[in-house]
Amino acid sequence: MLVLAPISIGGQAIIRFYNAATDEEKLTAAASLSEILRQIDEG
């Protein structure tokens, strides 16, 4: 169950990235996704 939360949050970050209207929104979503992936990697 611990793995499901980061994947769900990561999925939301990916959706925010693709739905972003501006470059700033895309950069924010990409930074969030990068942080999530870093945390998963440290696991």
C-alpha positions as CSV (number, residue, x, y, z in Angstrom):
1,M,0.0,0.0,0.0
2,L,2.9,2.4,0.6
3,V,3.8,2.3,-3.1
4,L,0.3,3.2,-4.3
5,A,0.2,6.7,-2.8
6,P,3.4,7.9,-4.7
7,I,2.2,6.4,-7.9
8,S,-1.2,8.0,-7.5
9,I,0.4,11.4,-6.8
10,G,2.8,10.9,-9.7
11,G,-0.1,10.2,-12.0
12,Q,-1.7,13.4,-10.9
13,A,1.5,15.3,-11.6
14,I,1.7,13.8,-15.1
15,I,-1.9,14.8,-15.8
16,R,-1.2,18.4,-14.5
17,F,1.8,18.6,-16.8
18,Y,-0.1,17.6,-19.9
19,N,-3.0,19.8,-19.0
20,A,-0.9,22.8,-18.2
21,A,-1.8,25.9,-20.1
22,T,1.4,27.8,-19.6
23,D,5.1,27.0,-19.5
24,E,5.2,28.0,-15.9
25,E,2.5,25.5,-15.0
26,K,4.5,22.8,-16.9
27,L,7.7,23.6,-15.0
28,T,5.9,23.5,-11.7
29,A,4.3,20.1,-12.5
30,A,7.7,18.8,-13.8
31,A,9.4,19.8,-10.6
32,S,6.7,18.0,-8.6
33,L,7.1,14.9,-10.6
34,S,10.8,15.0,-10.3
35,E,10.6,15.2,-6.5
36,I,8.1,12.3,-6.4
37,L,10.4,10.2,-8.5
38,R,13.4,11.1,-6.3
39,Q,11.5,10.0,-3.2
40,I,10.5,6.7,-4.8
41,D,14.1,6.1,-5.9
42,E,15.3,6.7,-2.3
43,G,12.5,4.3,-1.3
